[in-house]
Amino acid sequence: MKGLVVRTTALDFIESGIGWLVDEPKEKLGLFWGEPGTGKSTSIKLICSQFDGIYLEAIQGWSPYHFVAHLLKVSTGEKSRSFAGALEGAINYLNSSRRPVFIDECERLLGRLDLIEAIRVLHDQGNVPVVLVGMTGSYQRVIQYPLFFDRFRFLGEVPKASIEDIQAISQLCEVRAHP
């Protein structure tokens, strides 16, 4: 079943929101949140590959240095021993490559102001869309920081699977779904 894609409500919702971010020259931050099992991570990985984006899964306990150094290593293969060097390298790469950044499990970063500031700086100076994807509660964390919140172009709760989504998925699995 790997490689098969079912167009779900969640995938269509996320794809349309990212379309706004990619087409808009300014305010290019986006946040998608929702309950577990809605297809957020699967959808974002698919869309990231369509846009030749940079996919990061946030790790609990990252410092701003670890976050930016990981972005630099994933995108360029380069390593940096300092936060300033990693940040400069990542910003230079984003400006030249124009590749959007997709950060999954973003709630792991949104509890710390220093990590929020690192995301904000990458957005402001990298000049590429930055898409955050997280659990329910991510939106409540973002609105606590007005200087960060004001930069968002798209905010949306990912819808749960519809009956039609479940039926379409079940056809691939050779399982019958009863409404």
C-alpha positions in Angstrom: 0.0 0.0 0.0 3.0 2.4 0.2 2.9 5.0 -2.4 -0.9 5.0 -2.7 -2.6 8.3 -2.0 -6.2 8.9 -1.1 -7.5 12.4 -1.5 -9.0 13.1 1.9 -10.7 16.1 3.4 -7.5 16.8 5.5 -5.2 16.6 2.5 -7.4 18.9 0.4 -7.6 21.4 3.3 -3.9 21.5 4.0 -3.0 21.7 0.3 -5.3 24.7 -0.2 -3.8 26.5 2.8 -0.3 25.9 1.6 -1.3 27.2 -1.9 -2.1 30.5 -0.2 1.3 30.6 1.5 3.3 29.7 -1.7 1.5 32.2 -3.9 1.6 35.1 -1.4 4.8 37.2 -1.5 4.5 38.4 2.2 3.3 36.9 5.4 4.3 33.3 4.7 3.8 31.5 8.1 1.1 28.9 8.3 -0.2 26.7 11.1 -2.2 23.6 10.8 -3.4 21.8 13.9 -5.7 19.0 14.8 -6.3 15.8 16.7 -4.2 12.7 16.3 -5.1 10.6 13.3 -6.5 13.3 11.1 -3.7 12.8 8.5 -1.7 15.9 9.3 1.8 14.4 9.1 1.0 12.1 6.1 -0.5 15.1 4.2 2.4 17.4 5.1 5.0 14.9 4.0 3.3 14.5 0.6 2.9 18.2 0.1 6.4 18.9 1.2 7.7 16.5 -1.5 5.5 18.2 -4.1 7.0 21.6 -3.3 10.6 20.3 -2.8 10.3 21.5 0.7 12.5 20.9 3.7 10.7 18.6 6.2 11.6 18.6 9.9 10.0 16.7 12.8 10.6 18.8 15.9 12.2 17.0 18.8 11.3 17.6 22.4 14.2 19.3 24.2 15.7 21.1 21.2 17.5 24.3 21.9 17.4 27.1 19.2 20.9 25.9 18.2 19.8 22.3 17.8 16.7 23.4 15.8 18.7 25.6 13.4 21.7 23.3 13.2 19.3 20.4 12.2 17.6 22.6 9.6 21.1 23.4 8.1 22.2 19.8 8.1 19.0 18.5 6.6 19.0 21.1 3.9 22.7 21.5 3.0 24.5 18.7 4.8 26.7 21.3 6.5 27.4 21.4 10.2 28.0 24.5 12.4 29.4 24.6 15.9 27.6 27.9 16.8 24.0 29.1 16.8 25.0 32.2 14.9 26.8 30.2 12.2 24.0 27.7 11.8 21.4 30.5 11.6 23.5 32.4 9.0 24.0 29.3 6.9 20.3 28.3 7.1 19.1 31.8 6.2 21.6 32.0 3.3 20.5 28.6 2.0 16.8 29.5 2.3 17.3 32.8 0.4 19.1 31.1 -2.4 17.1 27.9 -2.7 13.6 29.3 -2.1 12.6 26.0 -0.6 9.7 26.1 1.9 10.2 24.7 5.4 7.7 22.3 7.0 7.9 21.7 10.7 5.9 18.8 12.0 5.1 18.2 15.7 5.5 22.0 16.2 3.9 22.0 19.6 7.3 20.7 20.9 8.8 24.1 19.9 5.9 26.4 20.7 6.3 26.3 24.5 9.6 28.2 24.5 10.0 31.9 23.5 13.6 31.3 22.3 12.5 28.6 19.8 9.6 30.8 18.6 12.1 33.6 18.0 14.3 31.3 16.0 11.3 30.3 13.8 10.4 34.0 13.5 13.9 35.0 12.4 14.0 32.2 9.8 10.7 33.4 8.5 11.6 37.1 8.4 15.1 36.7 7.0 14.8 33.4 5.0 12.0 34.7 2.8 10.4 31.4 2.3 7.1 29.9 3.6 7.4 28.2 7.0 4.6 25.8 7.7 4.0 24.5 11.2 1.9 21.4 11.9 0.9 20.3 15.3 -1.6 18.9 17.7 -4.7 20.6 19.1 -3.5 23.3 21.4 -0.8 24.6 19.0 -3.0 27.6 18.0 -3.5 28.6 21.6 0.3 28.6 22.1 0.8 30.8 18.9 -1.7 33.5 19.9 0.2 34.1 23.1 3.0 35.8 21.2 1.5 38.7 19.2 4.8 39.5 17.3 4.8 35.9 16.1 1.1 35.5 15.6 0.9 38.7 13.4 3.1 37.0 10.7 0.7 34.1 10.0 -1.0 34.1 6.6 -2.9 30.9 7.2 -4.2 29.3 10.4 -6.5 26.3 10.3 -7.8 23.3 12.2 -7.4 20.1 10.1 -10.8 18.4 9.8 -11.5 14.9 11.0 -12.0 12.2 8.4 -15.4 12.2 6.8 -17.4 9.0 6.1 -16.3 9.5 2.4 -12.7 9.6 3.5 -13.0 6.4 5.5 -14.8 4.6 2.7 -12.1 5.6 0.2 -9.3 4.5 2.5 -11.1 1.2 3.3 -11.4 0.4 -0.4 -7.6 0.4 -0.6 -7.4 -1.8 2.5 -10.1 -4.2 1.3 -12.1 -3.5 4.4 -15.7 -2.5 4.4 -16.8 0.6 6.3 -20.4 0.9 7.4 -21.8 4.3 8.2 
